[in-house]
Amino acid sequence: NSGSQHEMEVARRYCSFVLASAKPLDVPLLIPELRYGGKSVRHDYRLDFTIIDPFTLKKVGFELSPWSTHGRLEGTQKKTQKQVNEEAQANFEREMRKLKAYFRKQGIPIIVYTDTDLEDYDAIFQEMAAYLSPTRKAKQLEFHAMNDFLAFKPGR
């Protein structure tokens, strides 16, 4: 959706991963541009990618944060060093508030990739692939085991 080169590179690797899977329909979705609050242009909460484990329903978010879109300062020639530092701090605080809000309000931990990380898309996707390969499936408690549990009376 964003047209980001970084997002497209990750998406390409995801497509290859799914196509190479023995059971492609069992691979969890890599959800791009997950937004809470709908599709409005102005959004408080958006993640570049999110994976939801289909068995546990646990979520993990992935944020691609290049300096050019998440930290860049403009017009610094006309500012004092103190003003530049204050603006940089305000930008950093705003970005961190958004990430912490995802965890606090939505229960989604976030993995952040910065410029240095974004130099190696294969390494990024290798980390993501760990969440695309759930290691255990949820098992239903057998009915007789539940009866035994409910019938248990603690000894005196």
Secondary structure by P-SEA (a helix, b strand, c coil): ccccaaaaaaaaaaaaaaaaccccccccccccccccccccccccccccbbbbcccccbbbbbbbccccccccccccccccaaaaaaaaaaaaaaaaaaaaaaaacccbbbbbbcccccccaaaaaaaaaaaaccccccccccaaaaaaaaaccccc
